[in-house]
Every structure is written in structure tokens, then in C-alpha cells.
């Protein structure tokens, strides 16, 4: 039985927010000023990136770092972020939301924030009752691109996620890309080398972490080929991967009840986490 109903009746513990770079980030995206509230749970102009940690009451050692989507221009912090906390916590999983900086044409900035998020999670693993070998990265839409970028571009063992969960992800910067995400990450006229670098289906190797991917076949914003081609690259490199596609639903459903296959994808993911992350 799904833990979804149980989760709706449970309140997540009071979250803990930690700044990623309290002494200043090692890079700059050129954006200044204050964070913008765009309503509907969306924010922009993140100048102080952070992680928000929801610790499970009965932790099982697993942790997930979530990267909300927003086309690398903004972040959908609710339905692709905070709204999932009670559900994950009900499974005994520590749930962490990454509020990352937008690239603004500085392609290295989001990945550096993602790497720092996983460093901090491993640093606090003992205190938060997390197994440092059971920390996964999750992302939706452009956040799925960031998650898959971490999974394929991590710079050290310290920043390699142990698994990846991708919801209707942007994967490629070439054909079938999401044009807004591409422009915001690598600019209007990127070099072929930069396009290839962030076309993550081309960056998979046998050391990529195991993956769970889900999407809708009728997604007009981010074509299904993104997730499907990434899945095929994982399979070709003998990386364990699960792909779940649904005939309708479009794009951006996150944890919304309006998605007609919410019960199906959440149950499949619950099962995958139980069986694959041990």
C-alpha cells in the first residue's frame, strides 16, 4: 500500500535550513539584489543558496536531495519541493530541498551548488542519522537536468550521488532540448563542446548511479526523448535503471494531485527505493 495517504496525515518535522556557502561561494553568476517571490511557490534571483532539511522521525538511513525545476530561471519550491516532505519522511527518508542559484549564463554555478549540497549532507550524515552511502539526488524538469548533471559530472567520490530520481527531466542540450533551460544555462550561441558537455545522455558511463525516471508521453515542454534517451544510455552502460512513462499528464506535475497517475508513480518509486536502495 502506498504511504501517500499516511503522509498526508503527518506533518514533517520542523525543517532545518543551512546556507551552502556561509563564507561566500567560489563562483559568481552576476546576479545581485534580493530573492524574488513570484507567487505560487515560485522564487527567482536566488542569491543565498541553501538546503532545507526535513529529518524523518524514524530514519532508515536514506536521504534524498531534491532539485526543483524552473527552466534555470526560477524554482518551483512547493509542488517540486516542500510538498513532498511528509511523504518522504513517512518512508523514513531524510528529505533535503536544494535552493540553488540560477546560471545566468554561468554554466558551472548550479552544479557547484549541487555538489556542495551533497558534501554538506555527507558531512552531517552521522548527526542526521543518514548512511553516507545512501544519499540520492532527485530533480524535476530543469532540476532533473541538474540532478543528472551531478550524476554524470560529479568531481569526486565525495560528491557522487548513490542514486538518481528524475521527473520529466531536461537531459539534452541538443535536439529535443527545452530551449529556455538551454539558453539560461549555456547561452544563445553555445559552442558544440558546451552543448555536448551538458547533453547528459552523452556523458553516462558505467560509474553513473542507478536511476529511476518517470515522465508523460504527451509532454510538449520537455519531449519524452530526453528521459528515454538517458535511460537507454544507462542501459547501454549496464547501469541499473527504471523508466516509467504515462500516456497523459503533460509537464510539471510534481506532487500535484491533479496528475492522473500520481498514485502509480509514487507507488512505483516507493517500491524502487525499498528494493534498490539497501
DRENDO-1510 file (C-alpha; in Angstrom, 1 decimal, always signed):
<recs>
REC; n; res; u; v; w
REC; 1; UNK; +0.0; +0.0; +0.0 .
REC; 2; UNK; +1.2; +3.5; -0.8 .
REC; 3; UNK; +2.4; +5.7; +2.0 .
REC; 4; UNK; +0.8; +8.6; +0.3 .
REC; 5; UNK; -2.3; +8.6; +2.5 .
REC; 6; UNK; -0.3; +8.2; +5.6 .
REC; 7; UNK; +1.9; +11.1; +4.6 .
REC; 8; UNK; -0.9; +13.5; +4.2 .
REC; 9; UNK; -1.9; +13.0; +7.8 .
REC; 10; UNK; +1.6; +13.5; +9.1 .
REC; 11; UNK; +3.4; +16.8; +9.5 .
REC; 12; UNK; +7.0; +16.9; +8.6 .
REC; 13; UNK; +9.3; +17.8; +11.4 .
REC; 14; UNK; +10.4; +21.5; +11.7 .
REC; 15; UNK; +12.9; +21.9; +8.8 .
REC; 16; UNK; +16.4; +23.0; +9.3 .
REC; 17; UNK; +17.9; +25.5; +6.7 .
REC; 18; UNK; +21.6; +25.6; +6.1 .
REC; 19; UNK; +23.4; +28.1; +3.9 .
REC; 20; UNK; +25.5; +26.4; +1.2 .
REC; 21; UNK; +28.3; +29.0; +1.2 .
REC; 22; UNK; +28.3; +30.9; +4.5 .
REC; 23; UNK; +31.7; +32.4; +3.7 .
REC; 24; UNK; +30.9; +33.1; +0.1 .
REC; 25; UNK; +30.5; +30.9; -3.0 .
REC; 26; UNK; +33.6; +30.0; -5.1 .
REC; 27; UNK; +32.0; +31.4; -8.2 .
REC; 28; UNK; +29.5; +34.1; -9.2 .
REC; 29; UNK; +26.6; +34.3; -11.6 .
REC; 30; UNK; +26.4; +38.0; -11.8 .
REC; 31; UNK; +23.0; +38.3; -10.1 .
REC; 32; UNK; +22.6; +40.7; -7.2 .
REC; 33; UNK; +19.8; +42.1; -5.1 .
REC; 34; UNK; +17.3; +40.1; -3.2 .
REC; 35; UNK; +15.4; +36.9; -3.8 .
REC; 36; UNK; +12.1; +37.4; -5.7 .
REC; 37; UNK; +8.8; +35.8; -4.7 .
REC; 38; UNK; +6.9; +35.0; -7.9 .
REC; 39; UNK; +3.8; +33.7; -6.1 .
REC; 40; UNK; +2.6; +30.1; -6.4 .
REC; 41; UNK; +5.6; +28.8; -4.6 .
REC; 42; UNK; +8.0; +30.0; -7.2 .
REC; 43; UNK; +11.1; +32.1; -6.5 .
REC; 44; UNK; +13.8; +33.7; -8.6 .
REC; 45; UNK; +17.1; +35.5; -8.1 .
REC; 46; UNK; +18.4; +33.2; -5.5 .
REC; 47; UNK; +21.4; +35.0; -4.0 .
REC; 48; UNK; +21.8; +32.9; -0.9 .
REC; 49; UNK; +21.6; +29.2; -1.9 .
REC; 50; UNK; +20.7; +26.7; +0.8 .
REC; 51; UNK; +19.5; +23.3; +1.7 .
REC; 52; UNK; +16.3; +22.8; +3.8 .
REC; 53; UNK; +16.4; +19.5; +5.7 .
REC; 54; UNK; +13.3; +17.6; +6.8 .
REC; 55; UNK; +14.5; +14.8; +9.1 .
REC; 56; UNK; +12.4; +11.7; +9.4 .
REC; 57; UNK; +11.0; +10.8; +12.8 .
REC; 58; UNK; +12.1; +7.2; +12.3 .
REC; 59; UNK; +15.1; +7.4; +9.9 .
REC; 60; UNK; +16.1; +4.4; +7.8 .
REC; 61; UNK; +19.4; +5.9; +6.8 .
REC; 62; UNK; +18.4; +7.0; +3.3 .
REC; 63; UNK; +18.4; +10.7; +2.1 .
REC; 64; UNK; +17.2; +12.5; -1.0 .
REC; 65; UNK; +18.3; +15.9; -2.2 .
REC; 66; UNK; +15.6; +17.5; -4.4 .
REC; 67; UNK; +16.3; +20.0; -7.1 .
REC; 68; UNK; +13.1; +21.8; -8.1 .
REC; 69; UNK; +12.6; +22.8; -11.7 .
REC; 70; UNK; +12.0; +26.2; -13.3 .
REC; 71; UNK; +14.0; +26.3; -16.6 .
REC; 72; UNK; +17.2; +27.5; -14.9 .
REC; 73; UNK; +15.4; +30.9; -14.4 .
REC; 74; UNK; +13.3; +30.2; -11.3 .
REC; 75; UNK; +12.5; +27.4; -8.8 .
REC; 76; UNK; +9.1; +25.7; -8.2 .
REC; 77; UNK; +9.7; +25.3; -4.5 .
REC; 78; UNK; +6.3; +23.8; -3.5 .
REC; 79; UNK; +5.0; +21.1; -5.8 .
REC; 80; UNK; +8.5; +20.2; -6.8 .
REC; 81; UNK; +9.9; +20.7; -3.3 .
REC; 82; UNK; +8.4; +21.2; +0.1 .
REC; 83; UNK; +5.1; +19.4; -0.7 .
REC; 84; UNK; +6.9; +16.1; -0.9 .
REC; 85; UNK; +8.5; +16.3; +2.6 .
REC; 86; UNK; +5.7; +14.5; +4.6 .
REC; 87; UNK; +5.6; +11.7; +2.0 .
REC; 88; UNK; +9.3; +11.0; +2.1 .
REC; 89; UNK; +9.6; +11.4; +5.9 .
REC; 90; UNK; +6.8; +8.8; +6.3 .
REC; 91; UNK; +9.1; +6.3; +4.5 .
REC; 92; UNK; +11.8; +7.0; +7.0 .
REC; 93; UNK; +13.8; +9.1; +4.4 .
REC; 94; UNK; +15.5; +12.4; +5.2 .
REC; 95; UNK; +14.4; +14.8; +2.6 .
REC; 96; UNK; +16.5; +17.8; +1.6 .
REC; 97; UNK; +15.5; +20.6; -0.8 .
REC; 98; UNK; +18.2; +22.4; -2.7 .
REC; 99; UNK; +17.6; +26.1; -3.3 .
REC; 100; UNK; +20.3; +26.6; -6.0 .
REC; 101; UNK; +21.5; +29.7; -7.8 .
REC; 102; UNK; +20.5; +30.3; -11.4 .
REC; 103; UNK; +23.3; +30.1; -14.0 .
REC; 104; UNK; +22.5; +33.4; -15.8 .
REC; 105; UNK; +24.9; +32.1; -18.5 .
REC; 106; UNK; +27.5; +30.9; -15.9 .
REC; 107; UNK; +27.0; +27.1; -16.5 .
REC; 108; UNK; +29.2; +26.0; -13.6 .
REC; 109; UNK; +27.1; +27.7; -10.9 .
REC; 110; UNK; +24.2; +25.2; -10.4 .
REC; 111; UNK; +26.4; +22.2; -10.4 .
REC; 112; UNK; +28.7; +23.7; -7.8 .
REC; 113; UNK; +25.7; +24.3; -5.6 .
REC; 114; UNK; +24.5; +20.7; -6.1 .
REC; 115; UNK; +28.0; +19.3; -5.2 .
REC; 116; UNK; +28.1; +21.5; -2.1 .
REC; 117; UNK; +24.7; +20.2; -1.1 .
REC; 118; UNK; +25.8; +16.6; -1.2 .
REC; 119; UNK; +29.1; +17.5; +0.6 .
REC; 120; UNK; +27.1; +19.0; +3.5 .
REC; 121; UNK; +24.7; +16.1; +3.6 .
REC; 122; UNK; +27.6; +13.7; +4.0 .
REC; 123; UNK; +29.3; +16.0; +6.5 .
REC; 124; UNK; +26.2; +15.9; +8.7 .
REC; 125; UNK; +25.3; +12.3; +7.9 .
REC; 126; UNK; +26.0; +11.0; +11.4 .
REC; 127; UNK; +24.2; +13.8; +13.1 .
REC; 128; UNK; +21.1; +13.4; +10.8 .
REC; 129; UNK; +21.1; +9.6; +11.1 .
REC; 130; UNK; +22.0; +9.2; +7.4 .
REC; 131; UNK; +24.0; +6.4; +5.8 .
REC; 132; UNK; +26.6; +8.3; +3.7 .
REC; 133; UNK; +26.3; +5.6; +1.1 .
REC; 134; UNK; +22.5; +6.0; +0.7 .
REC; 135; UNK; +22.3; +9.6; -0.5 .
REC; 136; UNK; +20.4; +10.3; -3.7 .
REC; 137; UNK; +19.8; +13.3; -6.0 .
REC; 138; UNK; +16.4; +14.0; -7.3 .
REC; 139; UNK; +15.1; +16.6; -9.8 .
REC; 140; UNK; +12.2; +17.7; -11.8 .
REC; 141; UNK; +12.3; +19.3; -15.3 .
REC; 142; UNK; +15.4; +21.6; -15.3 .
REC; 143; UNK; +16.1; +20.4; -11.8 .
REC; 144; UNK; +16.2; +16.9; -13.4 .
REC; 145; UNK; +18.9; +18.3; -15.7 .
REC; 146; UNK; +20.9; +19.5; -12.7 .
REC; 147; UNK; +20.4; +16.1; -10.9 .
REC; 148; UNK; +21.5; +14.2; -14.0 .
REC; 149; UNK; +24.4; +16.6; -14.4 .
REC; 150; UNK; +25.6; +15.8; -10.9 .
REC; 151; UNK; +25.2; +12.1; -11.6 .
REC; 152; UNK; +27.4; +12.4; -14.7 .
REC; 153; UNK; +29.7; +15.3; -13.9 .
REC; 154; UNK; +30.5; +14.8; -10.2 .
REC; 155; UNK; +34.1; +15.8; -9.4 .
REC; 156; UNK; +34.9; +13.3; -6.7 .
REC; 157; UNK; +33.7; +10.3; -4.8 .
REC; 158; UNK; +32.6; +12.8; -2.1 .
REC; 159; UNK; +30.1; +14.4; -4.4 .
REC; 160; UNK; +28.9; +11.3; -6.3 .
REC; 161; UNK; +25.2; +10.6; -5.5 .
REC; 162; UNK; +24.4; +7.0; -4.8 .
REC; 163; UNK; +21.2; +7.1; -6.9 .
REC; 164; UNK; +19.2; +9.5; -9.0 .
REC; 165; UNK; +15.5; +10.1; -9.4 .
REC; 166; UNK; +14.3; +12.2; -12.4 .
REC; 167; UNK; +10.8; +13.6; -13.0 .
REC; 168; UNK; +10.2; +14.6; -16.6 .
REC; 169; UNK; +13.8; +15.7; -16.8 .
REC; 170; UNK; +15.5; +18.0; -19.2 .
REC; 171; UNK; +18.6; +15.9; -20.3 .
REC; 172; UNK; +19.9; +17.1; -23.6 .
REC; 173; UNK; +21.1; +20.5; -24.8 .
REC; 174; UNK; +20.9; +19.3; -28.5 .
REC; 175; UNK; +17.9; +18.0; -30.3 .
REC; 176; UNK; +14.7; +17.8; -28.2 .
REC; 177; UNK; +16.1; +20.2; -25.6 .
REC; 178; UNK; +14.0; +22.6; -23.6 .
REC; 179; UNK; +15.0; +25.8; -25.2 .
REC; 180; UNK; +14.7; +28.1; -22.2 .
REC; 181; UNK; +16.7; +25.8; -20.0 .
REC; 182; UNK; +19.4; +25.6; -22.6 .
REC; 183; UNK; +19.6; +29.4; -23.2 .
REC; 184; UNK; +19.7; +30.1; -19.5 .
REC; 185; UNK; +22.4; +27.6; -18.8 .
REC; 186; UNK; +24.8; +27.9; -21.8 .
REC; 187; UNK; +23.6; +30.9; -23.7 .
REC; 188; UNK; +22.1; +31.7; -27.1 .
REC; 189; UNK; +25.0; +30.5; -29.2 .
REC; 190; UNK; +27.0; +27.9; -27.2 .
REC; 191; UNK; +29.9; +26.0; -28.7 .
REC; 192; UNK; +29.4; +22.4; -29.8 .
REC; 193; UNK; +31.7; +21.3; -27.0 .
REC; 194; UNK; +29.4; +23.1; -24.4 .
REC; 195; UNK; +26.3; +21.5; -25.9 .
REC; 196; UNK; +27.8; +18.1; -25.7 .
REC; 197; UNK; +29.1; +18.6; -22.2 .
REC; 198; UNK; +25.6; +19.3; -20.9 .
REC; 199; UNK; +23.8; +16.8; -23.1 .
REC; 200; UNK; +23.9; +14.3; -20.2 .
REC; 201; UNK; +22.8; +11.3; -22.3 .
REC; 202; UNK; +26.3; +11.6; -23.9 .
REC; 203; UNK; +28.1; +11.7; -20.5 .
REC; 204; UNK; +26.8; +8.5; -19.0 .
REC; 205; UNK; +29.4; +5.8; -18.2 .
REC; 206; UNK; +29.4; +2.6; -16.2 .
REC; 207; UNK; +30.0; +4.6; -12.9 .
REC; 208; UNK; +26.8; +6.5; -13.2 .
REC; 209; UNK; +24.4; +5.9; -10.2 .
REC; 210; UNK; +21.3; +3.8; -10.6 .
REC; 211; UNK; +18.3; +5.7; -11.8 .
REC; 212; UNK; +14.5; +6.0; -11.6 .
REC; 213; UNK; +13.0; +8.1; -14.4 .
REC; 214; UNK; +9.3; +9.0; -14.9 .
REC; 215; UNK; +7.6; +11.2; -17.4 .
REC; 216; UNK; +4.5; +11.7; -19.5 .
REC; 217; UNK; +4.4; +10.7; -23.2 .
REC; 218; UNK; +2.4; +13.9; -24.1 .
REC; 219; UNK; +4.9; +16.3; -22.5 .
REC; 220; UNK; +5.1; +19.2; -25.0 .
REC; 221; UNK; +7.6; +21.3; -23.0 .
REC; 222; UNK; +10.3; +18.7; -22.5 .
REC; 223; UNK; +9.9; +15.9; -25.0 .
REC; 224; UNK; +9.9; +12.3; -23.7 .
REC; 225; UNK; +13.1; +11.7; -25.8 .
REC; 226; UNK; +15.0; +13.4; -23.0 .
REC; 227; UNK; +14.3; +10.8; -20.4 .
REC; 228; UNK; +14.1; +7.9; -22.8 .
REC; 229; UNK; +17.5; +8.6; -24.4 .
REC; 230; UNK; +19.0; +9.0; -20.9 .
REC; 231; UNK; +17.5; +5.7; -19.9 .
REC; 232; UNK; +18.9; +4.0; -23.0 .
REC; 233; UNK; +22.4; +5.4; -22.3 .
REC; 234; UNK; +22.2; +4.0; -18.8 .
REC; 235; UNK; +21.2; +0.6; -20.0 .
REC; 236; UNK; +23.9; +0.6; -22.7 .
REC; 237; UNK; +26.4; +1.2; -19.9 .
REC; 238; UNK; +25.0; -1.5; -17.7 .
REC; 239; UNK; +23.7; +0.9; -15.1 .
REC; 240; UNK; +20.5; -0.3; -13.3 .
REC; 241; UNK; +17.7; +1.9; -14.4 .
REC; 242; UNK; +13.9; +2.0; -14.3 .
REC; 243; UNK; +11.7; +4.0; -16.7 .
REC; 244; UNK; +8.0; +4.7; -16.1 .
REC; 245; UNK; +6.0; +6.5; -18.7 .
REC; 246; UNK; +2.4; +7.6; -18.6 .
REC; 247; UNK; +0.2; +8.4; -21.6 .
REC; 248; UNK; -1.0; +11.8; -20.4 .
REC; 249; UNK; -0.2; +14.4; -17.8 .
REC; 250; UNK; +1.9; +16.9; -19.7 .
REC; 251; UNK; +4.7; +18.6; -17.9 .
REC; 252; UNK; +5.4; +20.0; -14.4 .
REC; 253; UNK; +3.0; +17.9; -12.4 .
REC; 254; UNK; +5.4; +17.3; -9.5 .
REC; 255; UNK; +3.5; +16.2; -6.4 .
REC; 256; UNK; +0.2; +17.7; -7.5 .
REC; 257; UNK; -3.0; +15.6; -7.1 .
REC; 258; UNK; -4.2; +16.8; -10.5 .
REC; 259; UNK; -1.8; +14.4; -12.2 .
REC; 260; UNK; -3.9; +11.4; -13.1 .
REC; 261; UNK; -1.1; +8.9; -12.5 .
REC; 262; UNK; +0.1; +10.3; -9.1 .
REC; 263; UNK; -0.7; +7.1; -7.2 .
REC; 264; UNK; +1.1; +5.0; -9.8 .
REC; 265; UNK; +4.4; +6.9; -10.0 .
REC; 266; UNK; +4.6; +7.4; -6.2 .
REC; 267; UNK; +3.9; +3.7; -5.5 .
REC; 268; UNK; +6.5; +2.6; -8.2 .
REC; 269; UNK; +9.1; +5.0; -6.7 .
REC; 270; UNK; +8.3; +3.8; -3.1 .
REC; 271; UNK; +8.9; +0.2; -4.3 .
REC; 272; UNK; +12.1; +1.1; -6.2 .
REC; 273; UNK; +13.5; +2.8; -3.1 .
REC; 274; UNK; +12.7; -0.2; -0.9 .
REC; 275; UNK; +14.1; -2.8; -3.3 .
REC; 276; UNK; +17.1; -1.0; -4.9 .
REC; 277; UNK; +18.5; +1.2; -2.1 .
REC; 278; UNK; +19.5; -1.2; +0.6 .
</recs>
